[in-house]
Amino acid sequence: MLLYDEPRRVDLTVGGSYMGNLDRLPAYQNVAVAVTRMGSFDAKLNFTNVRGSMGKVDEEKGQTGTLAMEVDRVDGRNVLGTYGTFDVGVPLPVPHSSIWLRSAAGFSPNDANNLFANFYFGAFGNNWVDSRTEKRYREFYSFPGLGLDEVGGRNFVKTMVELNLPPWRFAHAGSPGAYLTWMRPAMFVGGLATNIDAPVIRRTAADVGGQLDFRFTVLSDLDMTLSVGGAVAFRKGHAPSREAMVSLKVLR
């Protein structure tokens, strides 16, 4: 932790790994590779300064940012990749509603034919049963409406406008042992461009979608979240593609 002055926080995380006999990219499980040995080092700097009003179920204003770098040694070759994100949100006049602009960009100096030099995008990214954040569509690699890891490129620019609507609260939905607390609606519109410097292999896409999160509590203290979502993605020369998502986040 480099700075802890709530709500402002800055932290740096570093890590490394060594793997062998890979048949999938470690960060993109839908991309097949054939690698004998791979060493990896990564560093990520995170900044957060977000706030919300009393009774919120989500952050309503502020900024967040990330700067990340990864260096891989793949079968004797070095591969470098770096990306950054920046999100900014403002509250709306309606209580507990907000609008956010979420942006990301990244590049690798290596050849686009090297699968390890590419960033890949697609899908909401939630698992059927999950323990991570339910708002996975906010991650830089997510692009609802496309297939998982369907669009890749050695550099990219991505943006999304997200509208968080006021939550619906439930006063009498369930029993003391299992009850529904609130439902949170959100909608988003996004755009993506990869291989920006290479018109022949450049790929662009846009999407529109939404997600509903239902928070319920069991055994008086165990919070879980059921999420349902849907999105449509559009690409030039392709028919619109659709995706539906259902995910249960267990515990907090």
C-alpha positions as CSV (number, residue, x, y, z in Angstrom):
1,M,0.0,0.0,0.0
2,L,1.6,3.3,-1.2
3,L,-1.2,5.6,0.0
4,Y,-4.1,4.9,2.4
5,D,-6.1,8.1,3.0
6,E,-9.7,7.0,2.5
7,P,-11.3,7.4,0.1
8,R,-8.0,7.7,-1.7
9,R,-5.9,4.6,-2.1
10,V,-2.8,3.7,-4.1
11,D,-1.3,0.3,-4.1
12,L,1.3,-1.6,-6.1
13,T,1.2,-5.3,-6.6
14,V,4.0,-7.4,-8.2
15,G,4.1,-11.1,-9.0
16,G,5.9,-13.7,-11.0
17,S,5.3,-17.3,-12.2
18,Y,6.9,-20.1,-14.1
19,M,4.9,-22.6,-16.1
20,G,5.4,-25.4,-18.5
21,N,3.6,-27.5,-21.1
22,L,0.8,-24.9,-21.7
23,D,-2.0,-25.5,-24.2
24,R,-3.9,-22.3,-23.3
25,L,-2.9,-18.7,-22.7
26,P,-2.8,-18.2,-18.9
27,A,-4.9,-15.0,-19.0
28,Y,-7.2,-16.0,-21.9
29,Q,-8.4,-19.6,-21.5
30,N,-10.1,-19.7,-24.8
31,V,-6.9,-19.1,-26.9
32,A,-5.0,-22.3,-27.7
33,V,-1.2,-22.3,-27.7
34,A,1.7,-24.9,-27.5
35,V,4.4,-23.7,-25.1
36,T,7.1,-25.7,-23.4
37,R,8.3,-23.2,-20.9
38,M,7.1,-19.8,-19.8
39,G,8.3,-17.3,-17.1
40,S,6.3,-14.2,-16.3
41,F,6.7,-11.1,-14.3
42,D,3.9,-8.5,-13.8
43,A,3.4,-5.2,-11.9
44,K,0.2,-3.3,-11.4
45,L,-0.4,0.2,-9.9
46,N,-3.9,0.9,-8.8
47,F,-5.5,4.2,-7.8
48,T,-9.0,4.6,-6.2
49,N,-10.9,7.6,-5.1
50,V,-14.6,6.8,-5.1
51,R,-17.5,7.7,-2.8
52,G,-21.2,7.3,-2.5
53,S,-24.2,8.7,-0.6
54,M,-25.7,7.1,2.5
55,G,-27.7,4.0,1.7
56,K,-25.8,3.3,-1.6
57,V,-25.4,-0.1,-3.1
58,D,-22.6,1.0,-5.5
59,E,-20.0,3.7,-5.8
60,E,-21.6,6.9,-7.2
61,K,-18.7,9.3,-7.9
62,G,-15.0,9.5,-8.2
63,Q,-12.1,8.1,-10.2
64,T,-10.2,4.9,-10.5
65,G,-7.1,4.1,-12.6
66,T,-4.7,1.2,-13.3
67,L,-1.3,1.0,-15.0
68,A,-0.1,-2.5,-15.6
69,M,2.9,-4.1,-17.3
70,E,3.8,-7.8,-17.9
71,V,7.0,-9.3,-19.3
72,D,6.9,-12.9,-20.5
73,R,9.7,-15.2,-21.4
74,V,8.2,-17.7,-23.8
75,D,10.4,-20.5,-25.1
76,G,13.4,-18.2,-25.2
77,R,11.6,-15.1,-26.5
78,N,10.6,-12.0,-24.6
79,V,7.1,-10.6,-24.9
80,L,6.1,-7.3,-23.4
81,G,2.6,-5.9,-22.8
82,T,1.3,-2.9,-21.0
83,Y,-2.2,-1.3,-20.5
84,G,-3.9,1.4,-18.5
85,T,-7.5,2.1,-17.4
86,F,-9.3,5.2,-16.2
87,D,-12.8,5.4,-14.9
88,V,-14.7,8.6,-13.9
89,G,-18.2,8.8,-12.5
90,V,-20.7,11.5,-11.5
91,P,-23.9,11.2,-9.5
92,L,-27.3,12.0,-11.2
93,P,-30.1,14.0,-9.7
94,V,-32.1,10.8,-8.9
95,P,-30.8,9.4,-5.6
96,H,-28.4,6.5,-5.8
97,S,-27.9,6.8,-9.6
98,S,-24.8,7.6,-11.5
99,I,-23.1,7.7,-14.9
100,W,-19.6,6.4,-15.5
101,L,-17.1,6.7,-18.4
102,R,-14.8,3.7,-18.3
103,S,-11.8,3.8,-20.7
104,A,-8.8,1.5,-21.4
105,A,-5.9,1.3,-23.8
106,G,-2.9,-1.0,-24.2
107,F,-0.1,-2.1,-26.5
108,S,2.7,-4.6,-27.1
109,P,5.8,-3.8,-29.2
110,N,5.9,-7.4,-30.3
111,D,4.6,-8.9,-33.6
112,A,0.8,-9.3,-33.8
113,N,1.3,-12.9,-35.0
114,N,2.6,-13.7,-31.6
115,L,-0.4,-14.9,-29.6
116,F,1.3,-13.8,-26.3
117,A,1.6,-10.2,-27.6
118,N,-2.2,-9.8,-28.1
119,F,-5.0,-8.6,-25.8
120,Y,-8.2,-10.5,-26.1
121,F,-11.8,-9.4,-25.5
122,G,-15.2,-10.8,-25.3
123,A,-18.2,-11.9,-23.1
124,F,-19.4,-10.8,-19.7
125,G,-16.7,-13.0,-18.1
126,N,-18.8,-14.3,-15.2
127,N,-18.8,-17.9,-14.2
128,W,-22.0,-19.8,-13.4
129,V,-20.9,-19.9,-9.8
130,D,-18.5,-17.2,-8.8
131,S,-16.6,-15.6,-6.0
132,R,-15.3,-12.6,-7.8
133,T,-17.0,-9.2,-8.5
134,E,-20.4,-9.6,-10.2
135,K,-19.8,-6.5,-12.3
136,R,-17.3,-8.3,-14.5
137,Y,-18.3,-6.3,-17.6
138,R,-16.4,-3.4,-16.1
139,E,-13.0,-5.2,-16.6
140,F,-10.9,-4.1,-19.5
141,Y,-10.9,-7.5,-21.2
142,S,-14.7,-7.9,-21.1
143,F,-16.9,-7.1,-24.1
144,P,-20.4,-8.5,-23.6
145,G,-22.1,-9.8,-26.8
146,L,-18.9,-11.3,-28.3
147,G,-17.7,-14.8,-27.6
148,L,-15.1,-15.3,-24.9
149,D,-11.7,-14.0,-26.2
150,E,-13.2,-13.6,-29.7
151,V,-11.5,-10.4,-30.7
152,G,-7.7,-9.8,-30.2
153,G,-5.0,-7.3,-31.1
154,R,-1.6,-6.2,-30.2
155,N,-2.9,-2.7,-29.3
156,F,-6.4,-1.5,-28.4
157,V,-8.6,1.3,-27.3
158,K,-11.8,0.6,-25.4
159,T,-14.5,2.8,-23.9
160,M,-17.8,2.3,-22.2
161,V,-20.6,4.5,-20.8
162,E,-22.4,2.9,-17.9
163,L,-25.7,4.1,-16.4
164,N,-26.4,2.8,-12.8
165,L,-30.1,3.2,-12.0
166,P,-31.5,3.5,-8.5
167,P,-31.8,0.1,-6.7
168,W,-35.1,-1.4,-5.8
169,R,-35.3,-2.3,-2.2
170,F,-37.5,-5.1,-0.8
171,A,-39.1,-4.9,2.6
172,H,-41.1,-8.2,2.6
173,A,-39.4,-10.7,0.2
174,G,-38.6,-14.0,2.0
175,S,-38.2,-15.2,5.5
176,P,-35.8,-14.3,8.4
177,G,-33.6,-17.2,7.2
178,A,-33.5,-16.2,3.5
179,Y,-34.6,-12.9,2.1
180,L,-34.1,-10.6,-0.9
181,T,-32.5,-7.3,0.0
182,W,-32.3,-5.2,-3.2
183,M,-32.2,-5.4,-7.0
184,R,-29.7,-3.2,-8.8
185,P,-30.2,-2.3,-12.6
186,A,-27.4,-1.1,-14.9
187,M,-27.1,-0.4,-18.6
188,F,-24.0,0.2,-20.8
189,V,-22.9,1.1,-24.3
190,G,-19.3,0.3,-25.4
191,G,-16.8,0.5,-28.3
192,L,-13.6,-1.3,-29.1
193,A,-10.8,-1.0,-31.6
194,T,-7.8,-3.3,-31.9
195,N,-4.7,-3.2,-34.2
196,I,-5.3,0.5,-34.7
197,D,-2.0,0.9,-36.5
198,A,-2.6,-1.9,-39.0
199,P,-5.7,-1.2,-41.2
200,V,-5.6,-4.7,-42.8
201,I,-6.1,-6.5,-39.5
202,R,-7.8,-3.8,-37.6
203,R,-11.0,-4.9,-35.8
204,T,-13.8,-2.7,-34.4
205,A,-16.9,-3.5,-32.4
206,A,-19.7,-1.9,-30.5
207,D,-22.1,-3.3,-27.9
208,V,-25.1,-2.4,-25.8
209,G,-26.5,-4.3,-22.9
210,G,-27.6,-4.4,-19.3
211,Q,-27.4,-6.4,-16.0
212,L,-29.6,-6.9,-13.0
213,D,-28.0,-7.9,-9.7
214,F,-30.2,-9.4,-7.0
215,R,-28.7,-9.3,-3.5
216,F,-30.1,-11.8,-1.0
217,T,-29.1,-13.0,2.4
218,V,-29.3,-16.5,3.8
219,L,-28.8,-17.7,7.4
220,S,-29.1,-14.1,8.6
221,D,-25.6,-13.0,7.6
222,L,-24.4,-14.7,4.4
223,D,-24.8,-12.3,1.4
224,M,-25.0,-13.7,-2.1
225,T,-25.7,-12.0,-5.5
226,L,-27.6,-13.5,-8.4
227,S,-26.8,-11.7,-11.7
228,V,-28.6,-11.8,-15.0
229,G,-27.5,-9.9,-18.0
230,G,-27.8,-9.6,-21.8
231,A,-25.9,-7.8,-24.6
232,V,-25.8,-7.4,-28.3
233,A,-22.5,-6.8,-30.2
234,F,-22.1,-5.2,-33.6
235,R,-19.2,-5.6,-36.1
236,K,-18.9,-4.5,-39.7
237,G,-19.4,-7.4,-42.0
238,H,-20.9,-9.6,-39.3
239,A,-24.5,-10.2,-38.1
240,P,-25.2,-8.9,-34.6
241,S,-24.1,-11.4,-32.0
242,R,-26.0,-11.9,-28.7
243,E,-25.1,-13.1,-25.2
244,A,-27.1,-14.0,-22.1
245,M,-25.5,-14.3,-18.7
246,V,-26.6,-15.9,-15.4
247,S,-24.2,-16.0,-12.5
248,L,-24.4,-16.7,-8.7
249,K,-21.8,-15.0,-6.6
250,V,-21.4,-16.9,-3.3
251,L,-20.8,-15.1,-0.1
252,R,-19.3,-11.6,-0.1
